[in-house]
Amino acid sequence: MHRITVMASAGLVAIAFAIAGCGGSAAATNNAQPTAAGSTGATASTTAGGAGAEINACSLLPAAQASSLNGKQYTAATPSTIATGQDQCEYKGADGADLTVIVYQPSSGVTFPMLTTVQNGAGTVTNVSGVGDKAIAGYIELDVQIGDRLIAVEGAGGTLTGDYSHAVAMAKAIITALPQG
């Protein structure tokens, strides 16, 4: 059931990014195609940098810290740049349940309203207070806006039960570790 949900979610994300690519901006004409969470792309090599710089998303939330905040053991963390301005960390869970974190830079072209539209397409969306400038949680993930960046936390549990505390704790840790730009 989890795999089917993730595949359906990935399809919704891909549709939203395809719509965003129709805007005709320079970023939209870039040959790099945005991909859904869980895809593998080029490895991000920079561990710090201002807004818009490629970052190693795993350096913002090491596997040990993710394990501590979520109460699950993650055995590996793999960074990747899934598209321009989209830096991802995929954490492999010892129990088979994975965690994905994506930091969307301004250069990604992804906006908070786009993430909201994707979440609304998958079901009920709830505003979440106390993290970032604004945040929502839905069936897919927790999405947070902090300044001109967006953070998505998928697989931290609670999106079906309404307990977003683990995802919020992870998002707060990532916000604290984000390079200032």
Buried (B, 14 or more C-beta within 10 A) or exposed (E): EEEEBBEBBBBBBBBBBEEBBEEEEEBEEBEBBBBBBBBEBEEBEEBEBEBBBBBBBBBBBBBEBBBBBBEBBBEEBBBBBBBBBBBBBBBBBEEEBBBBBBBBBBBBBBBBEBBBBBBEBBEEBEEBEEBBEBBBBBBBBBBBBBEBBBBBBBBBBBBEEEEBEBBBBBBBBBBEBBBEE
